[in-house]
Amino acid sequence: MDGARASARFGPLLAGLTAVAVCLGAWQAIAALGLVSNLIAPPPSAIAASFPALIAEEGLFPRFAQTFAEAFIAAGLAVVVGTPFGWWLHAKRWAGRAYESWVATFAAAPLVLLYPLFLVILGRNAGTIIAMSFLTAMPAVVLKTKEGLDGIRPVLVNVGRSFGLGESQLFWKILLPASVPTICNGVRLGLIYALISVVGIEFLINFGGLGELIDDLAQRWETAMMYGAISFVVLTSMCFFYLTEKLERWIRPG
């Protein structure tokens, strides 16, 4: 039984790490054989060797912290605003029918093209990055919140009402726990969209964080270091996924 539990717990992790190791090994072999130019795809060993220079000379950790903070703040604002908005679209059926398609259309809009307007209004600073990333992340949170609440079986609500639960008690004891998985999926999507937006806008306006660093390294043809900086963007995404999993387990232990 213990072996089965260990396999169920660590099996997916080991499978994922094995896949990553195989991909890195294949990449290293292709680069060593000269099948791909090192200017395009340097071997993983060269990327790993670039980390000391990235840390000592390029300020990798402060830039990582800045990008992480901007994405976290933008996604946090999206959750604070988007979750109540999604609940409103669920609670008021007329609002859901009227505005859900608007939110979906807004989610599909290429907001990044508006960055010159935000530069004029807010300036070339972190405020522009956070504001645009907040708008990019919010629709996913709104739509997934509404989806999660709409998907709750009516029998659960009816049972709660049969026990005399008020609207507030229904929300905290039935609606929220039942919709947490879907809402957390929306939070994950919002975090990823916020991160993509933050790095992209940092790249476009050449202001702070990993996006500016990636642009600078690309301009200098420091390809190995550029891939190293990109790997920290992936690390930021992994941190967000870890945090949302912990949040979901805390809200819904069962």
Buried (B, 14 or more C-beta within 10 A) or exposed (E): EEEEEEEEEEEEEEEEEEEEEEEBEEBBEEBEEEEEEEEEBBBBBBBBBBBEBBEEEBEBEEBBBBBBBBBBBBBBBBBEBBBEBBBBBBBEEEBBEEBBEEBEEBBEEEBBEEBEEBBEEBEBEBEBBBBBBBBBBBBBBBBBBBBBBBEBEEEBBEEBBEEEBEEEBBBEBBBBBBBBBBBBBBBBBBBBBBBBBBBBBBBBBEBBBBBBBBBBBBEEEBBBBBBBBBBBBEEBBEBBEEBBEEBBEEEBEE
